[in-house]
């Protein structure tokens, strides 16, 4: 498949359900991809700046025991859309399975749990979970002031 951002799709576990980035105008799973939006509006420079802004925003949260964020990668929404249990007992999912976000997983210091980071131009999400996403908890869900990846 041909991509807008140049990512190698050969090893992607979602390639069978992906409709192709270039073929769909940057909407490979039916909704937006933040990387494709950047590349379409300003190329690699836009993407790098956008990613660096997100990294700065995550690090500025000052979460105890969370290592410094140094990298983000493209993540399919279906892969990172965990189900959270609210204090009321209600179960919710916060993400769109069809979008491609930027995010990363970091090991929580002094723990067997991990931090999952997910972001786009509207929000930052930091959650904590066990092996294979077990027992996820929302740590931070913060609205961002951006309205598009290239602003």
N, CA, C and O of each residue as an XYZ file, in Angstrom:
604
protein
N       0.830     -1.186      0.000
C       0.000      0.000      0.000
C       0.868      1.241      0.000
O       1.962      1.251      0.565
N       0.380      2.264     -0.627
C       1.087      3.534     -0.651
C       0.580      4.407      0.494
O      -0.625      4.530      0.712
N       1.523      5.011      1.222
C       1.146      5.851      2.348
C       1.468      7.313      2.069
O       2.253      7.631      1.176
N       0.859      8.182      2.834
C       1.125      9.620      2.726
C       2.383      9.971      3.509
O       3.173     10.810      3.075
N       2.575      9.325      4.676
C       3.690      9.677      5.558
C       4.948      8.856      5.323
O       6.000      9.178      5.875
N       4.866      7.805      4.519
C       6.032      6.988      4.232
C       6.234      5.816      5.169
O       7.243      5.119      5.062
N       5.304      5.573      6.088
C       5.419      4.450      7.016
C       5.385      3.128      6.233
O       4.705      3.023      5.212
N       6.118      2.132      6.717
C       6.153      0.826      6.070
C       4.993     -0.020      6.587
O       4.954     -0.362      7.769
N       4.073     -0.348      5.734
C       2.875     -1.098      6.124
C       3.094     -2.612      6.169
O       2.219     -3.346      6.628
N       4.234     -3.081      5.705
C       4.464     -4.519      5.570
C       4.275     -5.288      6.877
O       3.704     -6.379      6.861
N       4.731     -4.757      7.993
C       4.642     -5.469      9.257
C       3.434     -5.112     10.106
O       3.315     -5.573     11.241
N       2.547     -4.302      9.572
C       1.395     -3.843     10.356
C       0.359     -4.952     10.519
O      -0.021     -5.616      9.555
N      -0.081     -5.134     11.743
C      -1.081     -6.176     11.998
C      -2.469     -5.777     11.507
O      -3.371     -6.613     11.471
N      -2.652     -4.524     11.131
C      -3.958     -4.031     10.678
C      -4.052     -3.927      9.157
O      -5.062     -3.457      8.633
N      -3.012     -4.359      8.443
C      -2.992     -4.152      6.989
C      -4.136     -4.855      6.253
O      -4.512     -4.436      5.158
N      -4.683     -5.898      6.832
C      -5.793     -6.603      6.176
C      -7.096     -5.810      6.246
O      -7.954     -5.959      5.377
N      -7.254     -4.970      7.269
C      -8.479     -4.173      7.412
C      -8.290     -2.733      6.962
O      -9.258     -1.979      6.869
N      -7.072     -2.352      6.686
C      -6.754     -0.988      6.248
C      -7.111     -0.830      4.767
O      -6.865     -1.722      3.955
N      -7.685      0.302      4.442
C      -8.060      0.565      3.053
C      -7.005      1.377      2.310
O      -7.218      1.791      1.171
N      -5.874      1.601      2.957
C      -4.786      2.342      2.336
C      -4.876      3.828      2.604
O      -5.937      4.439      2.474
N      -3.771      4.385      2.972
C      -3.722      5.800      3.335
C      -3.865      6.703      2.106
O      -4.733      7.576      2.070
N      -3.029      6.495      1.122
C      -3.081      7.334     -0.074
C      -4.404      7.134     -0.816
O      -4.979      8.086     -1.343
N      -4.875      5.897     -0.851
C      -6.118      5.583     -1.569
C      -7.352      6.228     -0.930
O      -8.344      6.478     -1.615
N      -7.294      6.498      0.374
C      -8.452      7.061      1.086
C      -8.252      8.526      1.470
O      -9.054      9.085      2.219
N      -7.195      9.147      0.966
C      -6.938     10.542      1.300
C      -6.577     10.750      2.761
O      -6.886     11.794      3.336
N      -5.926      9.762      3.366
C      -5.502      9.879      4.753
C      -6.527      9.412      5.755
O      -6.485      9.813      6.918
N      -7.448      8.571      5.325
C      -8.486      8.017      6.215
C      -8.524      6.497      6.054
O      -9.543      5.945      5.639
N      -7.414      5.813      6.380
C      -7.290      4.389      6.072
C      -8.297      3.461      6.755
O      -8.585      2.380      6.242
N      -8.823      3.865      7.885
C      -9.798      3.026      8.582
C     -11.183      3.668      8.592
O     -12.086      3.202      9.286
N     -11.342      4.746      7.810
C     -12.634      5.406      7.687
C     -12.735      6.733      8.400
O     -13.723      7.448      8.231
N     -11.735      7.082      9.196
C     -11.717      8.370      9.882
C     -10.310      8.939      9.772
O      -9.436      8.322      9.163
N     -10.091     10.098     10.350
C      -8.843     10.819     10.148
C      -7.618     10.151     10.765
O      -7.709      9.359     11.702
N      -6.500     10.498     10.210
C      -5.185     10.113     10.710
C      -4.424     11.410     10.948
O      -4.264     12.203     10.020
N      -3.950     11.646     12.171
C      -3.281     12.910     12.462
C      -1.989     13.064     11.663
O      -1.636     14.177     11.275
N      -1.289     11.978     11.416
C      -0.050     12.053     10.635
C      -0.349     12.451      9.192
O       0.330     13.312      8.633
N      -1.347     11.838      8.594
C      -1.702     12.170      7.210
C      -2.130     13.629      7.095
O      -1.778     14.302      6.126
N      -2.884     14.123      8.073
C      -3.312     15.527      8.046
C      -2.106     16.462      8.059
O      -2.084     17.458      7.336
N      -1.111     16.147      8.871
C       0.106     16.965      8.913
C       0.856     16.917      7.586
O       1.248     17.949      7.043
N       1.049     15.714      7.078
C       1.798     15.570      5.831
C       1.103     16.273      4.673
O       1.763     16.856      3.814
N      -0.215     16.222      4.646
C      -0.956     16.873      3.567
C      -0.862     18.392      3.668
O      -0.910     19.081      2.649
N      -0.731     18.920      4.876
C      -0.710     20.378      5.024
C       0.689     20.972      5.086
O       0.866     22.147      4.764
N       1.693     20.190      5.494
C       3.016     20.784      5.620
C       4.169     19.811      5.617
O       5.294     20.182      5.953
N       3.912     18.580      5.244
C       4.971     17.584      5.108
C       5.617     17.163      6.416
O       5.038     17.296      7.494
N       6.824     16.653      6.288
C       7.574     16.113      7.419
C       7.801     17.170      8.496
O       7.745     16.854      9.685
N       8.053     18.404      8.109
C       8.292     19.476      9.079
C       7.070     19.687      9.962
O       7.203     19.830     11.177
N       5.895     19.707      9.372
C       4.646     19.856     10.130
C       4.462     18.685     11.074
O       4.116     18.877     12.240
N       4.688     17.478     10.589
C       4.498     16.282     11.402
C       5.448     16.278     12.594
O       5.029     16.009     13.719
N       6.725     16.574     12.356
C       7.704     16.604     13.436
C       7.337     17.643     14.488
O       7.427     17.373     15.686
N       6.923     18.836     14.045
C       6.542     19.905     14.974
C       5.314     19.506     15.789
O       5.256     19.747     16.995
N       4.341     18.901     15.128
C       3.119     18.468     15.805
C       3.442     17.408     16.863
O       2.978     17.488     18.001
N       4.239     16.423     16.472
C       4.619     15.349     17.385
C       5.404     15.911     18.578
O       5.167     15.515     19.719
N       6.333     16.829     18.315
C       7.113     17.426     19.393
C       6.234     18.223     20.353
O       6.475     18.221     21.560
N       5.221     18.901     19.827
C       4.281     19.642     20.684
C       3.526     18.682     21.604
O       3.345     18.962     22.788
N       3.092     17.558     21.056
C       2.398     16.563     21.874
C       3.323     15.993     22.955
O       2.907     15.821     24.100
N       4.556     15.705     22.597
C       5.519     15.188     23.573
C       5.698     16.193     24.703
O       5.695     15.816     25.875
N       5.855     17.466     24.363
C       5.977     18.519     25.384
C       4.731     18.569     26.270
O       4.838     18.704     27.489
N       3.557     18.461     25.659
C       2.298     18.500     26.423
C       2.208     17.321     27.391
O       1.794     17.495     28.537
N       2.587     16.130     26.944
C       2.564     14.964     27.831
C       3.547     15.151     28.993
O       3.207     14.888     30.146
N       4.751     15.602     28.685
C       5.751     15.784     29.740
C       5.349     16.881     30.721
O       5.689     16.804     31.901
N       4.639     17.888     30.257
C       4.201     18.987     31.123
C       3.148     18.554     32.138
O       2.891     19.274     33.102
N       2.536     17.391     31.937
C       1.532     16.908     32.881
C       2.143     16.576     34.241
O       1.443     16.610     35.253
N       3.430     16.258     34.278
C       4.121     15.989     35.534
C       3.581     14.805     36.307
O       3.454     14.871     37.529
N       3.265     13.735     35.625
C       2.698     12.548     36.276
C       3.788     11.782     37.022
O       4.805     11.403     36.442
N       3.562     11.562     38.313
C       4.500     10.847     39.164
C       4.733      9.439     38.618
O       3.784      8.766     38.214
N       5.956      9.004     38.604
C       6.362      7.667     38.153
C       6.247      7.451     36.644
O       6.486      6.341     36.167
N       5.887      8.485     35.885
C       5.841      8.310     34.429
C       7.170      8.795     33.847
O       7.554      9.949     34.038
N       7.866      7.910     33.138
C       9.127      8.324     32.520
C       8.905      9.464     31.526
O       7.791      9.685     31.052
N       9.966     10.171     31.224
C       9.905     11.245     30.242
C       9.505     10.676     28.888
O      10.047      9.664     28.443
N       8.568     11.326     28.249
C       8.122     10.914     26.918
C       9.130     11.448     25.905
O       9.427     12.643     25.889
N       9.652     10.566     25.063
C      10.622     10.973     24.048
C      10.167     10.612     22.640
O      10.755     11.070     21.659
N       9.126      9.796     22.536
C       8.684      9.318     21.224
C       7.180      9.105     21.222
O       6.583      8.791     22.252
N       6.585      9.274     20.078
C       5.188      8.921     19.835
C       5.136      8.221     18.491
O       5.945      8.505     17.607
N       4.197      7.315     18.334
C       4.035      6.633     17.057
C       2.553      6.598     16.692
O       1.687      6.882     17.519
N       2.286      6.251     15.463
C       0.909      6.183     14.981
C       0.257      4.913     15.502
O       0.819      3.823     15.400
N      -0.943      5.073     16.064
C      -1.661      3.938     16.642
C      -3.098      3.905     16.150
O      -3.806      4.911     16.194
N      -3.510      2.765     15.691
C      -4.892      2.559     15.262
C      -5.807      2.642     16.476
O      -5.527      2.038     17.512
N      -6.900      3.389     16.348
C      -7.841      3.556     17.451
C      -8.367      2.244     18.002
O      -8.534      2.111     19.215
N      -8.631      1.274     17.142
C      -9.149     -0.016     17.599
C      -8.160     -0.721     18.517
O      -8.563     -1.499     19.382
N      -6.884     -0.460     18.340
C      -5.848     -1.100     19.139
C      -5.730     -0.487     20.529
O      -5.409     -1.188     21.488
N      -5.987      0.820     20.647
C      -5.781      1.528     21.915
C      -7.076      1.963     22.607
O      -7.030      2.627     23.642
N      -8.204      1.601     22.052
C      -9.489      2.029     22.605
C      -9.933      1.076     23.719
O     -10.769      0.196     23.516
N      -9.354      1.279     24.885
C      -9.647      0.414     26.028
C     -10.994      0.781     26.654
O     -11.490      1.896     26.491
N     -11.567     -0.174     27.368
C     -12.838      0.056     28.060
C     -12.540      0.380     29.525
O     -11.917     -0.406     30.240
N     -13.001      1.555     29.950
C     -12.771      2.032     31.309
C     -14.046      1.905     32.128
O     -15.150      2.082     31.612
N     -13.883      1.596     33.414
C     -15.014      1.530     34.325
C     -15.047      2.819     35.137
O     -14.091      3.138     35.845
N     -16.136      3.549     35.035
C     -16.312      4.785     35.793
C     -16.671      4.458     37.242
O     -17.079      3.333     37.534
N     -16.526      5.423     38.154
C     -16.894      5.172     39.554
C     -18.332      4.667     39.720
O     -18.631      3.941     40.668
N     -19.217      5.050     38.801
C     -20.614      4.603     38.865
C     -20.787      3.145     38.444
O     -21.857      2.561     38.621
N     -19.723      2.563     37.885
C     -19.805      1.197     37.384
C     -20.041      1.135     35.880
O     -19.883      0.080     35.266
N     -20.419      2.265     35.286
C     -20.636      2.329     33.842
C     -19.314      2.098     33.114
O     -18.265      2.572     33.553
N     -19.369      1.376     32.012
C     -18.184      1.116     31.204
C     -18.239      1.984     29.949
O     -19.278      2.084     29.296
N     -17.101      2.615     29.621
C     -17.044      3.501     28.458
C     -15.755      3.296     27.676
O     -14.755      2.806     28.201
N     -15.805      3.677     26.425
C     -14.633      3.772     25.563
C     -14.572      5.227     25.110
O     -15.603      5.821     24.791
N     -13.382      5.800     25.080
C     -13.233      7.216     24.780
C     -12.791      7.508     23.348
O     -12.932      8.637     22.878
N     -12.268      6.521     22.663
C     -11.650      6.759     21.362
C     -12.508      6.261     20.212
O     -13.493      5.548     20.405
N     -12.111      6.651     19.026
C     -12.764      6.226     17.791
C     -11.921      5.112     17.182
O     -10.766      5.343     16.822
N     -12.464      3.931     17.062
C     -11.739      2.789     16.498
C     -11.241      3.051     15.080
O     -10.293      2.405     14.634
N     -11.858      3.980     14.369
C     -11.524      4.219     12.963
C     -10.440      5.271     12.761
O      -9.965      5.447     11.639
N     -10.038      5.973     13.812
C      -9.018      7.020     13.707
C      -7.619      6.456     13.904
O      -7.443      5.359     14.435
N      -6.633      7.221     13.467
C      -5.238      6.922     13.758
C      -4.722      8.073     14.615
O      -4.726      9.230     14.195
N      -4.278      7.731     15.825
C      -3.796      8.693     16.808
C      -2.281      8.635     16.903
O      -1.644      7.791     16.272
N      -1.708      9.526     17.686
C      -0.314      9.400     18.086
C      -0.304      8.975     19.544
O      -1.092      9.472     20.347
N       0.581      8.064     19.882
C       0.643      7.590     21.251
C       1.876      6.753     21.505
O       2.764      6.627     20.662
N       1.897      6.179     22.715
C       3.049      5.368     23.106
C       2.718      4.619     24.386
O       1.757      4.956     25.078
N       3.501      3.619     24.695
C       3.392      2.905     25.959
C       4.693      3.074     26.721
O       5.776      2.899     26.162
N       4.586      3.416     28.005
C       5.744      3.572     28.875
C       5.556      2.700     30.107
O       4.451      2.610     30.643
N       6.619      2.063     30.556
C       6.531      1.264     31.775
C       6.471      2.188     32.980
O       7.255      3.131     33.093
N       5.544      1.913     33.867
C       5.420      2.693     35.091
C       6.558      2.294     36.024
O       6.795      1.107     36.251
N       7.263      3.291     36.564
C       8.380      3.012     37.452
C       7.897      2.292     38.711
O       6.837      2.605     39.253
N       8.688      1.330     39.164
C       8.411      0.576     40.388
C       7.062     -0.136     40.361
O       6.386     -0.221     41.386
N       6.669     -0.646     39.202
C       5.362     -1.283     39.059
C       5.396     -2.283     37.911
O       6.300     -2.252     37.076
N       4.400     -3.173     37.876
C       4.263     -4.089     36.743
C       3.222     -3.555     35.755
O       2.799     -4.267     34.845
N       2.816     -2.297     35.942
C       1.812     -1.672     35.069
C       2.483     -0.712     34.092
O       3.653     -0.362     34.251
N       1.737     -0.299     33.097
C       2.238      0.613     32.071
C       1.346      1.845     31.968
O       0.186      1.840     32.378
N       1.920      2.884     31.413
C       1.149      4.057     31.028
C       0.903      3.972     29.534
O       1.819      3.682     28.765
N      -0.316      4.222     29.126
C      -0.657      4.319     27.718
C      -0.966      5.772     27.416
O      -1.763      6.397     28.115
N      -0.351      6.309     26.393
C      -0.553      7.697     25.995
C      -1.202      7.721     24.624
O      -0.775      7.000     23.722
N      -2.223      8.537     24.460
C      -2.899      8.692     23.176
C      -3.283     10.157     23.032
O      -3.718     10.793     23.992
N      -3.118     10.690     21.814
C      -3.468     12.095     21.602
C      -3.838     12.355     20.149
O      -3.467     11.618     19.235
N      -4.578     13.427     19.984
C      -4.814     14.012     18.667
C      -4.913     15.519     18.879
O      -4.441     16.026     19.897
N      -5.505     16.230     17.958
C      -5.570     17.675     18.098
C      -6.629     18.133     19.099
O      -6.717     19.328     19.380
N      -7.426     17.229     19.639
C      -8.488     17.595     20.568
C      -8.215     17.232     22.027
O      -8.771     17.871     22.920
N      -7.379     16.231     22.298
C      -7.193     15.773     23.674
C      -5.862     15.065     23.877
O      -5.205     14.639     22.926
N      -5.482     14.953     25.160
C      -4.397     14.090     25.615
C      -5.028     13.070     26.552
O      -5.840     13.439     27.401
N      -4.678     11.816     26.419
C      -5.161     10.772     27.307
C      -3.961     10.010     27.858
O      -3.109      9.537     27.105
N      -3.909      9.900     29.172
C      -2.922      9.048     29.822
C      -3.711      8.069     30.668
O      -4.516      8.462     31.513
N      -3.472      6.799     30.432
C      -4.123      5.780     31.249
C      -3.044      4.863     31.804
O      -1.890      4.896     31.380
N      -3.449      4.059     32.750
C      -2.560      3.071     33.351
C      -3.257      1.719     33.227
O      -4.473      1.628     33.397
N      -2.489      0.667     32.932
C      -3.082     -0.648     32.776
C      -2.059     -1.742     33.051
O      -0.853     -1.502     33.104
N      -2.578     -2.938     33.223
C      -1.729     -4.106     33.431
C      -1.428     -4.803     32.118
O      -1.611     -4.237     31.040
N      -0.972     -6.020     32.222
C      -0.596     -6.828     31.067
C      -1.730     -6.918     30.049
O      -2.870     -7.210     30.408
N      -1.417     -6.670     28.791
C      -2.380     -6.712     27.684
C      -3.569     -5.772     27.874
O      -4.672     -6.063     27.413
N      -3.345     -4.649     28.553
C      -4.412     -3.658     28.730
C      -5.394     -3.974     29.836
O      -6.470     -3.378     29.889
N      -5.051     -4.902     30.729
C      -5.972     -5.318     31.796
C      -6.192     -4.201     32.815
O      -5.273     -3.452     33.144
N      -7.406     -4.107     33.299
C      -7.782     -3.171     34.361
C      -7.322     -1.739     34.090
O      -6.623     -1.155     34.918
N      -7.702     -1.163     32.948
C      -7.244      0.190     32.642
C      -7.920      1.241     33.527
O      -9.091      1.121     33.887
N      -7.144      2.270     33.863
C      -7.643      3.398     34.639
C      -7.231      4.687     33.943
O      -6.102      4.803     33.465
N      -8.129      5.643     33.883
C      -7.818      6.949     33.315
C      -7.024      7.737     34.352
O      -7.464      7.891     35.491
N      -5.864      8.231     33.961
C      -5.048      9.082     34.826
C      -5.312     10.548     34.478
O      -5.562     11.364     35.366
N      -5.255     10.879     33.190
C      -5.530     12.247     32.723
C      -6.259     12.174     31.389
O      -5.859     11.441     30.485
N      -7.308     12.928     31.285
C      -7.976     13.149     29.997
C      -8.123     14.659     29.899
O      -8.944     15.258     30.594
N      -7.328     15.264     29.039
C      -7.237     16.719     28.989
C      -7.547     17.239     27.592
O      -6.976     16.788     26.598
N      -8.450     18.184     27.544
C      -8.794     18.827     26.275
C      -7.638     19.703     25.819
O      -6.995     20.374     26.626
N      -7.384     19.689     24.530
C      -6.356     20.539     23.936
C      -7.038     21.638     23.142
O      -8.172     21.470     22.692
N      -6.371     22.738     22.972
C      -6.942     23.892     22.292
C      -6.775     23.890     20.791
O      -7.228     24.822     20.126
N      -6.142     22.874     20.233
C      -5.917     22.851     18.794
C      -7.152     22.362     18.065
O      -7.938     21.588     18.612
N      -7.325     22.811     16.837
C      -8.465     22.382     16.053
C      -8.056     21.591     14.814
O      -8.899     20.991     14.148
N      -6.776     21.592     14.512
C      -6.287     20.750     13.430
C      -4.812     20.466     13.679
O      -4.145     21.248     14.355
N      -4.293     19.372     13.152
C      -2.912     18.994     13.412
C      -1.902     20.007     12.896
O      -0.759     20.011     13.351
N      -2.275     20.831     11.997
C      -1.301     21.748     11.412
C      -1.384     23.164     11.963
O      -0.834     24.088     11.365
N      -2.064     23.350     13.097
C      -2.109     24.689     13.691
C      -1.121     24.810     14.820
O      -1.018     25.869     15.440
